[in-house]
Amino acid sequence: MNGREVSNTEAVDHIRGRFPLREYCLVRDWIWVDLELTQPELAALKKTNRQPALLYAHTVIFDSSRRFDVGDFVRTSPLHEFHDDFLFCTFHTVYVMLGNGIRKKASLETVGRIF
């Protein structure tokens, strides 16, 4: 799966132009996880305007809110919106998917085992 191959500065400029007030996190070595959900689980997500996907990134490049250090990993909450083919938006943060990654399916049980 393709992300965007841009410099960190270009990524920040793009995110600030698109979402000037949102927190953001630049990530690399990422995995887009399509969640395998039951119908009740899927209905619960839809009620909260979220989609059955999350992002797991092996490498945090920069986090604007300083929750993560450079080099940390991150597992997001479920997807709210996806923009510009590389901006994975949760309710609170825009994750900037730098470089290429992979896309996989997983159950909630499997995702819950990822630290």
N, C-alpha and C positions, 0 to 999 in steps of 0.2 A: 504494500500500500504506500502511496506517495504522500509525503508531507511537503514541506517547502524548503528548498535549499537556498537560504538567505543568511546574511550575517546577523549576528545578535542585534546590532544597531538597526539594521533594516527591519527586523522583526518587531523591535520595540516601536520604531516609527510607525509601522503599519498598525500595530495594536492601539497605539495612542490616537491615531487618526480615525480608526474604526470604532473604538470603545474607550473614549478618553477618561472615563471615571472608573472603569473596572480594574480590579486586581488581575494580574496575569502571571503566568509561569511558563518560562521557556523550557522545553524538554526535548531530549534526544533518546534514541534507542527505545522507542515506544511500541506498545502493543495496544491496538484497538480491540476491545473484548466485546463481542456481541453476546449478550446474556440470554441463556436458554431458560425461559421462565414459564411457570404455569399460567393458566388464564387468569386466576385471581391475582397473582403477582404482577402480571402485565397490566391488568385493570387498575391496580393500585398506583403503578407508575404513571399511567395515562391521566389519572385524576389529578396528579400533581404536576402535569405538563412536563414530564421527563420521558426519555426514550430508553429502551433496553440495551444500553451500551455504556461502557466506561473505558477509561484510558489508564493503562499502567505504563509508567515510564521508568526505565532503569537509571536515567541520568537527568537530574535537574541542572539546568544551566544557570537560571536566575529566577528567583521568586520575588515579585514586587512587594509582597506583604511579609517577607522574611520568615515564613513558616518553615521553609526547607533550606538547607545549606546546599551550596554547589556540590554536585556529585551524589546527593541523596536520591533515593527512589521515591515515587509517588504513585498512589492509586487514587483515582478521582471518585467522586460521587457520580451518579448516573448523568448521562448527557441531557442537556436542556436544548441546546441548539448547536448546529455545525455550520460554520461560515468559511467561505473563501478556500475551501479544500484543505485547510490546515489549522483552523481555529475551533477547538473542542471546548464548548462553553457549558459549564455547570451553572448553578444559580449564583455562585459567588466568585468564580474565577474563570478566566479564559486561558486555556492551556494551548500554547503555540507549539504545534507538532513540527519540529525541525528535522530535516532529513527524511529518509525513508523509514518505515516501520513495517509491522506485520499486523494482520487481522486474524483473529481466532474466535471460536465460540467456546463458551464455558458456562457451567452452572453456577448458581449463587454459592453453593457449597464449595466449589473449587475456588472461586474468587475470594471467599471468606478465609481461605487458608493462606492467601498471599499476605505476608506481613507488611 
